[in-house]
Amino acid sequence: MKEKLLELKAEAEKCKECELWKNRKKSVFDEGPSDAKVMLIGLAPGYWENEKGKPFVGAAGKLLDKLLSLAGLKREEVYITNVVKCYLPENKVTQEQVRICTSLYLDKQIELIKPKTILTLGNVATQYIFNKFKLALAPMSQIHGRIFFVSSLFTRIKIIPMYHPAAALRNPGLRNIVEEDWKNLKGRL
């Protein structure tokens, strides 16, 4: 499994399937153990992630570390990835970019990791995962922090939509809600 993830990562590092590769310094594929029970999915690398090649290393990453702690989790025990693996200069993604990157990488990451819980961070990740697993999508203000279950022949997965940490940084009024959502996860994962 780990070898297949490394192969996928190598493919992502040289991918030119959409225009985003032109802004890429480093592909930001993943971080965390290949046998993680919890997978976090964000939108895409920001400036600092593009510089360092790791997910959530900027201001949103510092907040994410605090939020993980509120939930009783450690960063090194969760698997972190994004819908899109290349830097989004204006933080806007097209449906075509989502389609390409998820079909080439994210869907395969989910298959290989086989997480028990997927935390979607923000609207784009939530929309993609809800559509993938045929869940009824609603505004984030209505579904954040709620647990949705999906089952297949072999497994049952918890899907939990969460506000993206960057949303709490942009909108300080959201910070308490975001922190409460993470506190409520403690012991439920």
C-alpha positions as CSV (number, residue, x, y, z in Angstrom):
1,M,0.0,0.0,0.0
2,K,2.8,2.4,0.9
3,E,4.6,1.7,-2.3
4,K,1.4,2.4,-4.3
5,L,1.1,5.8,-2.5
6,L,4.7,6.6,-3.3
7,E,4.1,5.7,-7.0
8,L,1.0,8.0,-7.0
9,K,3.0,10.8,-5.4
10,A,5.7,10.5,-8.0
11,E,3.0,10.8,-10.7
12,A,1.5,13.8,-9.1
13,E,4.9,15.5,-8.9
14,K,5.2,15.5,-12.7
15,C,1.6,15.8,-13.6
16,K,0.6,18.2,-16.4
17,E,-3.0,17.2,-16.9
18,C,-4.3,20.8,-16.1
19,E,-2.8,24.3,-16.1
20,L,-2.1,24.3,-12.4
21,W,1.3,22.6,-12.8
22,K,2.6,25.9,-14.1
23,N,2.3,27.5,-10.6
24,R,3.6,24.4,-8.8
25,K,6.9,24.5,-7.0
26,K,6.2,21.3,-5.2
27,S,3.3,19.0,-5.5
28,V,1.5,18.6,-2.2
29,F,0.4,15.0,-2.1
30,D,-0.1,13.9,1.5
31,E,1.2,13.6,5.0
32,G,0.6,10.8,7.5
33,P,0.6,7.1,7.9
34,S,-0.8,4.9,5.2
35,D,-2.8,2.9,7.7
36,A,-4.5,6.0,9.3
37,K,-8.0,5.6,10.5
38,V,-8.8,9.3,10.0
39,M,-8.3,11.1,6.7
40,L,-8.5,14.9,6.3
41,I,-9.2,16.4,2.9
42,G,-8.7,20.1,2.2
43,L,-9.0,22.0,-1.0
44,A,-5.5,22.7,-2.3
45,P,-2.0,23.8,-1.3
46,G,-1.6,27.5,-0.4
47,Y,1.5,29.6,-0.8
48,W,3.5,28.0,2.1
49,E,2.4,24.4,1.2
50,N,3.7,25.1,-2.4
51,E,7.0,26.2,-1.0
52,K,7.5,23.3,1.4
53,G,5.6,20.5,-0.3
54,K,3.6,19.5,2.7
55,P,-0.1,20.1,3.5
56,F,-1.3,22.6,6.1
57,V,2.0,24.3,7.0
58,G,0.8,27.9,6.9
59,A,-1.5,29.8,9.3
60,A,-4.4,27.4,8.6
61,G,-2.0,24.5,9.4
62,K,-1.1,26.0,12.8
63,L,-4.8,26.3,13.6
64,L,-5.4,22.7,12.3
65,D,-2.9,21.4,14.7
66,K,-4.7,23.1,17.6
67,L,-8.1,21.7,16.3
68,L,-6.7,18.2,16.1
69,S,-5.6,18.5,19.7
70,L,-9.1,19.6,20.7
71,A,-10.4,16.3,19.1
72,G,-7.8,14.3,20.9
73,L,-5.8,13.6,17.7
74,K,-2.2,14.0,16.8
75,R,-1.1,15.2,13.4
76,E,1.2,12.3,12.9
77,E,-1.7,9.8,13.3
78,V,-4.0,11.2,10.7
79,Y,-3.6,11.2,6.9
80,I,-3.9,14.7,5.4
81,T,-4.4,15.4,1.7
82,N,-6.2,17.8,-0.6
83,V,-8.7,17.6,-3.5
84,V,-6.1,19.3,-5.8
85,K,-2.4,18.6,-5.4
86,C,-1.0,21.8,-7.0
87,Y,-1.0,25.4,-5.8
88,L,-4.1,27.5,-6.5
89,P,-2.8,31.1,-6.9
90,E,-6.2,32.7,-6.2
91,N,-7.7,29.8,-4.2
92,K,-10.3,29.1,-6.9
93,V,-10.6,25.8,-8.5
94,T,-12.6,24.7,-11.6
95,Q,-14.8,21.6,-11.8
96,E,-12.5,20.3,-14.5
97,Q,-9.4,20.6,-12.2
98,V,-11.3,18.8,-9.4
99,R,-12.4,16.1,-11.9
100,I,-8.9,15.5,-13.1
101,C,-7.1,15.5,-9.8
102,T,-9.7,13.4,-7.9
103,S,-9.8,10.8,-10.6
104,L,-6.0,10.5,-10.9
105,Y,-5.1,10.8,-7.2
106,L,-7.7,11.4,-4.5
107,D,-10.0,8.5,-5.3
108,K,-7.0,6.2,-5.3
109,Q,-5.7,7.6,-2.0
110,I,-9.1,6.9,-0.4
111,E,-9.0,3.3,-1.8
112,L,-5.5,2.7,-0.5
113,I,-5.8,4.3,2.9
114,K,-9.3,2.8,3.6
115,P,-10.0,5.3,6.3
116,K,-12.8,4.7,8.9
117,T,-13.4,8.5,9.0
118,I,-13.1,11.2,6.4
119,L,-13.1,14.8,7.6
120,T,-13.8,17.2,4.7
121,L,-12.4,20.6,5.3
122,G,-14.4,23.3,3.5
123,N,-17.0,23.4,0.8
124,V,-15.1,22.0,-2.2
125,A,-13.9,18.9,-0.4
126,T,-17.3,18.4,1.2
127,Q,-19.1,18.8,-2.1
128,Y,-16.8,16.3,-3.8
129,I,-17.0,13.6,-1.1
130,F,-20.8,14.0,-0.7
131,N,-21.2,13.6,-4.5
132,K,-18.8,10.6,-4.6
133,F,-20.7,8.8,-1.8
134,K,-24.1,10.0,-2.9
135,L,-25.0,12.0,0.2
136,A,-27.5,14.8,0.1
137,L,-25.5,18.1,0.1
138,A,-26.7,21.0,2.2
139,P,-25.0,24.3,3.1
140,M,-22.0,24.0,5.4
141,S,-23.8,26.0,8.0
142,Q,-26.3,23.2,8.3
143,I,-24.0,20.1,8.1
144,H,-20.8,21.1,9.8
145,G,-19.7,18.7,12.5
146,R,-22.4,16.2,11.8
147,I,-21.6,12.5,11.2
148,F,-22.8,10.9,8.0
149,F,-22.4,7.2,7.4
150,V,-21.7,5.4,4.1
151,S,-21.5,1.7,3.6
152,S,-20.1,-0.6,1.0
153,L,-19.9,-4.4,0.9
154,F,-16.7,-4.3,3.0
155,T,-16.7,-1.2,5.2
156,R,-18.6,1.6,6.8
157,I,-17.1,5.1,6.7
158,K,-18.0,8.2,8.7
159,I,-18.0,11.4,6.7
160,I,-17.8,14.5,8.8
161,P,-17.9,17.9,7.0
162,M,-16.0,20.6,8.8
163,Y,-15.3,24.3,8.2
164,H,-11.9,24.8,6.7
165,P,-9.5,26.2,9.3
166,A,-8.8,29.1,6.9
167,A,-12.5,30.1,7.2
168,A,-12.0,30.6,11.0
169,L,-9.0,32.8,10.3
170,R,-10.8,34.9,7.7
171,N,-14.0,35.1,9.9
172,P,-13.1,35.3,13.6
173,G,-16.8,35.0,14.5
174,L,-16.6,31.4,13.2
175,R,-13.7,30.5,15.4
176,N,-15.8,29.4,18.4
177,I,-18.1,27.2,16.2
178,V,-15.1,25.6,14.5
179,E,-13.4,24.8,17.9
180,E,-16.7,23.4,19.3
181,D,-17.1,21.1,16.3
182,W,-13.6,19.7,16.9
183,K,-14.1,19.3,20.6
184,N,-17.3,17.4,19.9
185,L,-15.3,14.9,17.8
186,K,-13.3,13.8,20.8
187,G,-13.9,10.2,21.5
188,R,-16.3,9.8,18.5
189,L,-13.6,8.9,15.9
